Amino acid sequence: LNEGGRSRPAVLRLGERPLDQTRAGIPAMMSETGSRTWFLVGQQYSWSFGAHWAARRVIAESTGSVAGEVYVPLGTTDF
């Protein structure tokens, strides 16, 4: 997995970024389940912020909607 970030000339990034992952998963999940409404839960960490940004974008592109989202403290296990 790649948390993304800005490109720099001397940096080679391997792995899928959040937008690539959500573009692969979200339309497939919507097609399989018929659901179009999402609630996003993430931890207060850079990965979740990027993943939520990507998810909101792909959900909108797929004619879905986000009912809400929440970020919990890093390390939370009780959701």
C-alpha positions as a Python dict, from the first residue, in 0.01 Angstrom:
ca = {
    (1, 'L'): (0, 0, 0),
    (2, 'N'): (113, 353, -74),
    (3, 'E'): (-13, 647, 129),
    (4, 'G'): (34, 876, -169),
    (5, 'G'): (165, 1225, -138),
    (6, 'R'): (324, 1462, -381),
    (7, 'S'): (564, 1332, -641),
    (8, 'R'): (929, 1425, -610),
    (9, 'P'): (1205, 1368, -866),
    (10, 'A'): (1417, 1138, -645),
    (11, 'V'): (1128, 935, -499),
    (12, 'L'): (995, 612, -645),
    (13, 'R'): (662, 503, -500),
    (14, 'L'): (550, 142, -521),
    (15, 'G'): (201, 12, -454),
    (16, 'E'): (-146, 137, -519),
    (17, 'R'): (-252, 475, -389),
    (18, 'P'): (-592, 534, -226),
    (19, 'L'): (-754, 658, -550),
    (20, 'D'): (-641, 345, -738),
    (21, 'Q'): (-770, 119, -461),
    (22, 'T'): (-1107, 288, -431),
    (23, 'R'): (-1156, 295, -808),
    (24, 'A'): (-1104, -81, -809),
    (25, 'G'): (-1320, -161, -507),
    (26, 'I'): (-1606, 85, -472),
    (27, 'P'): (-1778, 38, -812),
    (28, 'A'): (-1749, -340, -772),
    (29, 'M'): (-1905, -328, -424),
    (30, 'M'): (-2185, -103, -547),
    (31, 'S'): (-2255, -334, -839),
    (32, 'E'): (-2251, -646, -623),
    (33, 'T'): (-2469, -510, -342),
    (34, 'G'): (-2686, -256, -525),
    (35, 'S'): (-2607, -10, -246),
    (36, 'R'): (-2524, 352, -326),
    (37, 'T'): (-2496, 509, 21),
    (38, 'W'): (-2176, 499, 226),
    (39, 'F'): (-2062, 591, 576),
    (40, 'L'): (-1684, 626, 605),
    (41, 'V'): (-1494, 544, 925),
    (42, 'G'): (-1122, 601, 961),
    (43, 'Q'): (-855, 673, 1216),
    (44, 'Q'): (-698, 1017, 1260),
    (45, 'Y'): (-400, 926, 1046),
    (46, 'S'): (-279, 1034, 702),
    (47, 'W'): (-393, 711, 534),
    (48, 'S'): (-756, 761, 639),
    (49, 'F'): (-764, 1123, 522),
    (50, 'G'): (-637, 1026, 177),
    (51, 'A'): (-858, 719, 159),
    (52, 'H'): (-1169, 918, 252),
    (53, 'W'): (-1085, 1186, -5),
    (54, 'A'): (-1048, 917, -272),
    (55, 'A'): (-1361, 733, -159),
    (56, 'R'): (-1575, 1049, -169),
    (57, 'R'): (-1451, 1119, -522),
    (58, 'V'): (-1511, 765, -652),
    (59, 'I'): (-1848, 735, -479),
    (60, 'A'): (-1960, 1059, -647),
    (61, 'E'): (-1824, 939, -985),
    (62, 'S'): (-2025, 619, -935),
    (63, 'T'): (-2347, 813, -861),
    (64, 'G'): (-2342, 718, -495),
    (65, 'S'): (-2354, 936, -185),
    (66, 'V'): (-2173, 963, 146),
    (67, 'A'): (-2416, 975, 439),
    (68, 'G'): (-2138, 1077, 677),
    (69, 'E'): (-1787, 1013, 794),
    (70, 'V'): (-1597, 1006, 1119),
    (71, 'Y'): (-1235, 991, 1224),
    (72, 'V'): (-1152, 819, 1553),
    (73, 'P'): (-826, 850, 1751),
    (74, 'L'): (-536, 642, 1617),
    (75, 'G'): (-535, 301, 1786),
    (76, 'T'): (-910, 286, 1850),
    (77, 'T'): (-1042, -68, 1850),
    (78, 'D'): (-1400, -4, 1967),
    (79, 'F'): (-1597, 128, 1672),
}
